[in-house]
Amino acid sequence: MPVSTARISTIPPEVSFVDALADGLLQRFAEPMELSGATLLLPTRRAVRSLQEAFLRRSGGRSLLLPRMMPLGDLDPEEILLSEEDGLSDAKAFDLPPALPGLSRQLMLARLVQAWRRQRTPEGAALGGSSQDVAAVELAAELARFFDQVQTEGLDFAGLDRLVEGDLAAHWEETLDFLRLVTEHWPQIEAAEGCIGPAERRRRLHEQRIALWRKRPPETPVIAAGSTGSIPSTADLLAAIAELPRGEIVLPGLDRDCSDEVWSWIGQDPAHPQYGLARLLERLEIPRSAVGVWPAGEVASDASQRRRLVAQALLPAQTTQLWQPDAPRESTPDASGLRACLNAVKRLSCRSPGEEALAIALLLRQALETPEKTAALVTPDRDLARRVAAELRRWNIDIDDSAGQPLALTPPGQFLRLTAAMLEEDCAPLPLLAALKHPLARGGQPPGRFREILRRLERAVLRGPRPAPGFEGLHAALRQSGLDEAERAALEEWLNDLAAAFRPCGELRRNGGSLSELLEAHLGFAEYLAGTDEEAGAAALWAGEAGEAAADFVAELREAAGRSPEVGPGDYPALLDSLMSGRVVRPRHGRHPRLAILGPLEARLLHRDLLILGGLNEGTWPAESEPGPWLSRPMRRDFGLPPLERRIGLSAHDFAQAFCAPEVVLSRSTRVEGSPTVPSRWLLRLEACLESHGDAEAIEDISPRLQRWTEEIDRPAEVRACAAPAPRPPLEARPKRLSVTRVETWLRDPYALYAREILGLRPLDPLDADPSLAERGTLIHRILERFVCKWPRELPADPAAELLAIGEEEFADLRAWPGLYAFWMPRFRRIAQWVGAAEARRRAELGDGRILAEVQGRLELPGGFQLTAKADRIECRATRGLALLDYKTGTLPSKKAVHSGLAPQLPLEAAIARAGGFEEVPADSVEALVFWRLSGDEAAGTEADIAPPKEESLDDLARQALEGLERLVRAFEDPETAYHARPRPAYALAYNDYSHLARLKEWAATSTGDA
């Protein structure tokens, strides 16, 4: 028998649902006690809060006894219908087992997935701690969602056997075998735990509530409002409410205008926004014509025109012939009213998600200029929501996002993830500093002192090549750092405290352990690290809304950890990320009274003066409909699961409801990550529908205006070109002493010399530096120095072997930096062979002479300027004068650069040698200038002999270099001579650590930089 239709009504989408509902209830229940006796069932807790706020607005601040308001739970699987006065709906009174906690269920299912995988691939059983184990945990989350879908629909897993009869691919056969195995044993596993699934518990709770109401109907009003009955047990509950003596159902946005023919097609199209309501009315056996309008839901006819337009635009595909100009349009606006009903609807197309977020933030900020005007962004795109919230902070606006903030992105969540990564990477520089520089890291000390010591450790040990793993590697690197004893002792003491707290984590990483042991060790270290000298780490880490959410997650994970599958220490951070995904932190109170970010679900039941529908791209809104890893689309259909298009229908209903707000902006970005996007199907349908009406431009495009705003907002009122830097320090601050290696910098980029020698700035090595870039020449120079000092005249029998022996001793000190050792040692072996052969050749030309290494030299210039040098190698040959050699592990200067004076190192060293400026080397002419490039690659080494230009000698080259230096010295003795940055761009330094300091990119494009 059909239920009574007198108590079923709808609120049109152009009316704010919760406000109309509150108005109607206040009209119906004039007496306060009558209102307080009613029971309202709403879809979610968010809807309950929204209705409470609507009552507050309608009461004008008067005190009200509100009705009992509770969530139905049909749209939020974690909501459970709460108790009535008699308390008989309590879970214990209903004799219902508790729901199995989410993490426990996921980890228990992961064990089944892992066991099945290893059974199917026995060779994988030996690969403990592989990433496949974490994949099993992620797959278990999908399996839990599949269980919820099946239990929500009230299906029997025995129906999986019917699917075997089809012609399936081999992998689907394997999947079905696994599902049959799991579903056969899962009920026994749940029984052993004394729990059931959350969807099953909700369904049973609804069933028992229905039975209780039929046995003893409540005498007070029971009103279910805002639900579409998309979940079968909720639809049954709505049917039971409609049968109650004082039961009533209020539907959201039922289309009462379309023809019966169109309505019949709607009931067959799961992607249509009215499909869910059509199925609900069919379940209730109620004709659509019998559904009335909620008393406070009546609106003027012009306000309903937009609703009729969007209804026509979203017609089922079989009925789009109604778009034709000659089709009857009794339920759509006529041509004259089309522009009027769309006057408050705008289009916004942006070039990127970043531009879209800024444009939306500007529209929300503009809404605040109108007193009491409210506005909201409605989007399922969480990235867009976070971008908009971040953009609004430029105006100090903290906006409420109904979806909350992911726990993984909150400070406690980030801190837990970073310390877990530090564990997994065994204190490598990047994860170590990321964890220790987090605001929550204090290490039991005052935060300022902790940061100061950490910076000292960073400069001493962590900059440059990676140290050996663990705190042992940090200690070894610290011993080799060259710090004075007091500084090293202070850092070692600080490291010892951290190492003691980290020791349980390090032992588990080396020896392995269960998830429970890893979790406890990790949490112990995190709480120690979060403490200060005045506050315990636990109090700091678990404080605030985000800290409490993190504590709840950790408590649930502690309880579930004993049910975890095997997890290797290297998988722990990925496992933590996987389990933390989906957890959100929602603020207890709204952050802004007039602005909000809403999901489509929350926006269904309330309107703001302005709704911005953001992210209207296909694949985002609506989202892609994926069948999941367990059943294909045909298999889902044969099993009895609802079509995936039903999710699109629910999204379409949310869109249609929001489209009818007082003011609407339809927003999308044309590109995401550089790739073109496809507009949402609803936008395309609206465009096609409007074109059929002969007015494709009826919706105003505000994109040009918003694009100008986004371009102008960060553009200064006036742009003044930045001049190239030209510091003129006083003469007393200018250097009076330079080495020959710094003269080239002085010539090519005086500003770089100014930054280094006058300002005293030194570049920091990068973190975790590439070994090929660190210690580029120091190590090779030191080995060759020892070799030459030991064998200044004759060579040993096997020069290469002697070089390798010295190299082994020098490389022993680099064991604290394994990457550096692994990179350079093989290269040095090749260098040793090349140098051994080159030495034999050069020693033959030495005669009775000798070779000196790393020789200090200096030369006084007129005016008191001193030129210094440290020659890598000077060959004092018996009959042919001196030969100067310089070792390079990088690129060699060209002969042209040497001849022109742009690379004057060796010619200036020759000038010092001619003047007798090198220690233990008498003045003599220089007969050879040689570069050795010792790269260690396939060529191992090359020798480049710098011959003088034609008709000149090396003495001439040395004299010219010295004269050029003297001119440079005299020029900079003038206080008006500036230290220009890149005075001649064509001859700029190939590698310059000070370009960013000179703000090169700001002025180089507008100035030649010529001094």
Secondary structure, DSSP 8 states (H G I E B T S, - for coil): ----STTEEEE-TTS-HHHHHHHHHHHH--SHHHHHH-EEEESSHHHHHHHHHHHHHHHTT------EEEE--SS-TT------TT-TTSTTTTT---B--HHHHHHHHHHHHHHHHHHH-GGGGG-TT-HHHHHHHHHHHHHHHHHHHHHHTT--GGGHHHHTTS---HHHHHHHHHHHHHHHHHHHHHHHHT-B-HHHHHHHHHHHHHHHHHHS--SS-EEEES----SHHHHHHHHHHHHSTTEEEEEES---SS-HHHHHHHTT-TTSTTHHHHHHHHHHT--GGG-EE-GGG---GGGGHHHHHHHHHT--GGGGGGGSTTS--TTS--HHHHHHHTTTEEEEEESSHHHHHHHHHHHHHHHTTSTT--EEEE-S-HHHHHHHHHHHGGGT---EETT-EEGGGSHHHHHHHHHHHHHHTTS-HHHHHHHHTSTT--TTS-HHHHHHHHHHHIIIIIBSS---SHHHHHHHHHHTS---HHHHHHHHHHHHHHHHHHHHHHHHHHH---HHHHHHHHHHHHHHHH--SSS-HHHHHT-HHHHHHHHHHHHHHHHHHTT-----GGGHHHHHHHHHTT-EE--SS-S-SSEEEE-HHHHTT---SEEEE---BTBBTTB-----SS--HHHHHHHT---THHHHHHHHHHHHHHHTSSEEEEEEESEETTEE--B-HHHHHHHHHHHHTT-TT-SEE-HHHHHHHHHHTTS-S-------------GGGS-SEEEHHHHHHHHH-HHHHIIIIIS-------BT--GGGSSTTHHHHHHHHHHHHH-SSS--S-HHHHHHHHHHHHHHGGGGSHHHHHHHHHHHHHHHHHHHHHHHHHHHHHTT-EEEEEEEEEEE-TTS-EEEEEEEEEEE-SSS-EEEEEEESS----HHHHHHTSS-HHHHHHHHHHTT-BTT-----EEEEEEEEE--STT-EEEEE----TT--HHHHHHHHHHHHHHHHHHHTSTT----SSSSGGG--SS-TTTTTTTHHHHTTT-----
